[in-house]
Amino acid sequence: MLPISRKKLNLLAAFACSALIAAPMQVFAQDQEERPDLLFKENWQQSEAALGTPMSSHASDNDYYLVGQNAVQNNDLELGLYGYRSGDITVYEHEGRIDLWTGLAGSPVAVTLKSSRGFIDLRGLARMRAIVRTNNLHSLHPVIRLADGTLAVGSQSIQTGGAFLSIEVAFENQDWFVLDQEEVSVGGSVVDPDLSRIDEVGLANLVPGGGHGFAGWSNISTVEVFANTIAR
């Protein structure tokens, strides 16, 4: 084997050093991206105008606070409900917070929020944070409504084993699928959705509620979205 000249050794060393420097600089540049500010926060509320008895096979004769726009505390937000029994979602208080409970909903359901400030840009470090609870194999999945009206459900599955937990959702790290707006059933893939122009964002439970007690259901408590907006 021929000896390597000092000049070649110096060139190899310089190349290795430049590669080592470039990688940390690239990572550092990514780390400098800042999470968007809080766009909105929803704590929910119980409204006397929402008292009613759900027409569900799991319901008792008691009155319940039913979900509706009057359950939304933030005046800048519009509630979206999907699923033919989504009207049976109830508004409860647990751990000192108000939440939406799917136990009496006799169909899969999705709950979304729409900001009056414009389309929601969910690219990059945009995040949704929520306090949720799931029980008995029930899961929650992130939901978005695209600018063209397509409702889509994300591949992230959220289970909390019966405890209220704070969870976060990123949007560029998962697969998306068409979600039927009436049946809340999952269809084909949504390829390269435009996450810069999201009309609504929320969560879905893809199976019907199991009723009161130690059955299957989910709760959606405080919801926060950290994102920028784009004018509609």
ZIQUI-V403582 format. One record per helix or strand. SS is the DSSP state (helix for helix, strand for strand). FROM is the first residue (numbers start at 1). TO is the last residue. If there is no record, write none. Layout:
SS	FROM	TO
SS	FROM	TO
//
This chain:
helix	6	31
strand	38	42
helix	48	50
strand	51	52
strand	64	66
helix	69	71
strand	77	82
helix	86	88
strand	90	94
strand	97	101
strand	109	115
strand	119	121
strand	127	135
strand	140	146
strand	151	154
strand	158	158
strand	165	169
strand	176	179
strand	186	189
strand	198	205
strand	217	226
strand	228	230
//
